[in-house]
Amino acid sequence: MPDNSNTIFEGEVDIMSQEIRDLAGRLRDSISSVIVGKAKSIDLILTAIIAGGHVLIEDTPGTGKTLLAKSLAASIDADFKRVQFTPDLLPADITGLHMYNPKEAEFSFIQGPAFTNILLADELNRATPRTQSALLECMAEGQITIDGETKALSRPFFVIATENPIETAGTFALPEALLDRFLMRIPMEPPVSHDELMMLDRFIEDNPFDALKPVCTKEDIIEAGKICRKVFVHKCVRQYIVDIVQKTRVHSKSLLGASPRSALALLNASQVYAAINGADFVTPDHVKYLGKAVLAHRIILVNGSRGRRETEEFIDEVLNSVPAPTENWES
């Protein structure tokens, strides 16, 4: 019996193969007009925002982390706010607070920067754990509870956090609970010689970021996310995702494996990644391609390490050890 649990109709296939691919293409072109040689990073961040997740961009200074985040925000007609995280930042500086208005003789709520569509949390690991935790409810529930009152955030709500893993003085490691709320961790590798020369040529006179204009609306992003949930995922591919996640928990090198949330994250990210690349169904290759970005930051190894290089090597080992499903041509 065929697996019809994720069936889509022909009209929806046409929408996915055209509108979603066109939307991603416009965003790629816009961001790439500023960011040089980061095609993989751009595809991953587009996958994350359409999937409704959040992104942690981690790498050394000067690799374009903040500029990538700002270029994405400038390419979407949506509200954008940036917060520079520092040790003296308080939770209320993120969420907002009630202030007494003596003229009205009552308390009024002052919204914090979290009340936006795209929030750039720059150098998140410089804030104290108390302030970092202010993002937990925002990222997980899309809401903020202040003084017993719950306030819904705008949709979409997308957090792009950056951190520098090298300069650790005056920083606070992100707790596992917060890391698990990020759909992906994206590295920003240094450009190759040709790309770096192209960057110099592009920025020699003007900053191309100043010329960026929105190429889509926030409603386009929300609708794209709904459509991508209908991308077909065969039962054997869903089992492949489960096998990968399970393997991270039982592997001899693993102290803390990937959570059940990560299996859902890998499923949803694979659906979006397939759609923005013009595919009508998810393949094992899509899952494998996204494995490191979705899973590596959720892992702690038995030696206590959770560094990017070590955890990504671990996920590579897991992916190579779990057999990918193949089509049965005889059935």
Steps between C-alpha positions, in 0.01 A plus 500: 500500500643843409596743774237775474562667835669799336316513167486824300288593202627590156408869540695520824799338330492776236492767771795346682711451189437854378405745775726356769795465266442854365474642851826333602664615178408864561632485856820323389568763234433785743725367776769389252523855367665583834639171634765333282577128494248389766250309286470215752451735796237699309306184409509383862375830643219511240406144594487597867282810467248329272490199733417730790819425691786710633867515405827524691781632279833407651846587379796729551476882468488658157345207312173679424267361769327828581495618138331176390231544764444867409489417128227240558298746707539775237377261230168437679235767556474430873588661831864460602682578822856444612624454856868505591526254788732603785552377859296788644196436279186407699208274397268802497729659242389220266139437593385841624356604836212676675574860595294725722349799326437766770288710263256213439554350846542153353761261368554480126695236309809603306580245231852365475683421176365143506174642367610483138511256209875454465719542809877511463654394832859606440764321710238315702761322712616832652177529702450330835298175516212691660475729197554216252205318657273792410506367145384150593127567510524735202667237283304198617149642537498823300384689807625687806365478855562810710354553847263211442369643172568313176553701184516341154787593268456592136523232234737408363736529797854409402807525722843523337760473773873536448788393719877493482624162630866607513494808725368350823604768751190664643262254331250245631450164328149455364307239702378183331134601541562819302716331236224245441263785405718587201400313187852530361852607580660649190875557458643785293819363351763747366463560124731347244740730314269562204203587721708728722622691194140532380407637844768769471378595152139520620572717805777718355274802439165443670340262748251291299297442817379862480326421169306196626122514464240248619425228245219331696268559794471330836170352381691332215727333753207377712315363197814331369543325834144365484548370148833335580335294776321317218820388326484122478721303741489123448474278805847355436651851500322579828643177641844607374468824701402303811793258452747790477368669814490172691859425398621828652367382837648151507836574336799426721634854454177669604427632848186689395330406174252693289158566652161395355458867406800460269325222306208734429746776414684278251170393343366854457833639380528222242153581365590867456844431356346264245237759403734797458715286271204403282439146631150367574618242753774453758789269419758345734754737346301800622498354851870422489589845368324669792618255766795698636323837502193364682657248740861587584429786745271273705775244571736467797780247459626272777816708530280797590555675168221672312723702267386537141784309337480200733119472496480540123757224456288286733185563294694414183594171662138433596372582151756269343404216734122514451390330173301733276179358352510409133218451253383142459474466123350150525193602706 
